[in-house]
Amino acid sequence: MSACSHGSTCTLADAPAMPAGCSFDAADWYLLARHWYPLMEAEKVSGSPISAMLLDQPLVLYRAGGQVVVARDACPHRGVPLSMGAPDDGGIRCAYHGLLFGAAGRCIDIPSRPGHPVPARLHLHTFPAVERYGLVWTCLWPHEDAAPEIPSMPHWGDAGFQQALCPCYTMDCFAGRQMEGFLDVAHFPWVHRTTFACAGQRSVPSYAVEETEHGFSADYYSGIANYPLESGRRAPDGFIWHRQFDVHLPFAASLILHFPEGGRAVIFNIATPVSALRTHLFVPVSRNFDTERPAQEMIDFNLRVFDEDKPLMEAQRPRNLPLDVRDEAHVPADRSSLAYRRALARRGHGRFFDPAV
């Protein structure tokens, strides 16, 4: 038995097998496998096979019949990665024996036995695929007959908003550590003082955290601006900056930044756990001001912010995220990170993986 993501108990009888050499503890892997994660930018997926990995599970993606196929990256015949194959006749062919796989991962041609029925065992083990926010999402163990539980990004596609997608950004750290760093407001003047934060504004005003159905939210008000420092732009005297966080467990959170004169910018931080110690960060962004300016500006600025965070996320020890609040020291500014750890613990998570790794 295992605790499902919604807190109830479910059987493992129909559960997928954990991938060989999995870096996660079994109980945590099965909890994480219930969630939806982005694998890559949708524009990268074509008729050619391309490899990905999620929770240590090797995957292959390709387009056939106008739809994205996500499958285990192994030919059912002799286990050669299909990502080594090539596009052909509306599908992909295995590099070893030329078996052709098309829409829905079905094997439609066995060159060594032409014209004969294809055994069901030669069809690919596929996973659901949904395109949203410019990304391809999947789930390794979806709830049967349930709609995809993909977190919602505020203002994506809304009239008056310019949108962009940052390229996949790799961090050699646990996804939970990256998420906690995104929620942390006390590090701004220390880590981001070359991008947006004033080094002299070190005090963190009190803020509240509120539990939600999908995690929790936090509204943070401070004098720390969010204009790029080199822009020279300044908010009106006395303007209070509002940062509105909304966390979708386990590894996604949106941040709405409230700018002067009704301006809004949204950063959607989604940490995909490739493995226990490798994270692919996907960040769709949008804004309703400066929309006449190139969207690439939003991408470039956020990439600079990621570069500032990356060495610290990768250097943290232990490398897992301790959920027992007694394992690390805390200060009042840590309300969000404490809420994050407690929420994960309530959903049944443990240590995720060996902290000594």
Buried (B, 14 or more C-beta within 10 A) or exposed (E): EBBBBEEEEBEEEEBBEBBEEBBBBEBBBBBBBBBBBBBBBBEBBEBBBBBBBBBBBBBBBBBBEEEBBBBBBBBBBEEBBBBBBEBBEBBBBBBBEBBBBBBEBBBBBBEEEEEEEBEEEBBBEBBEBBBBBBBBBBBBBBBEEEEBBBBEBBBBEEEEBBBBBBEBBEBEBBBBBBBBBBBBBBBBBEBBBBBBBBEEBEEBEEBEBEEEEBBBBBBBBBEBBBBBBEEEEEBEEEBEBEBBBBBBBBBBBBBBBBBBEEBBBBBBBBBBBBBBBBBBBBBBBBBBBBEEEEBEBBBEBBEBBBEBBBEBBBEBEBBBBBBEBEEEEEEEBBBBBBBBBBBBEEBBBBBBBEBEE
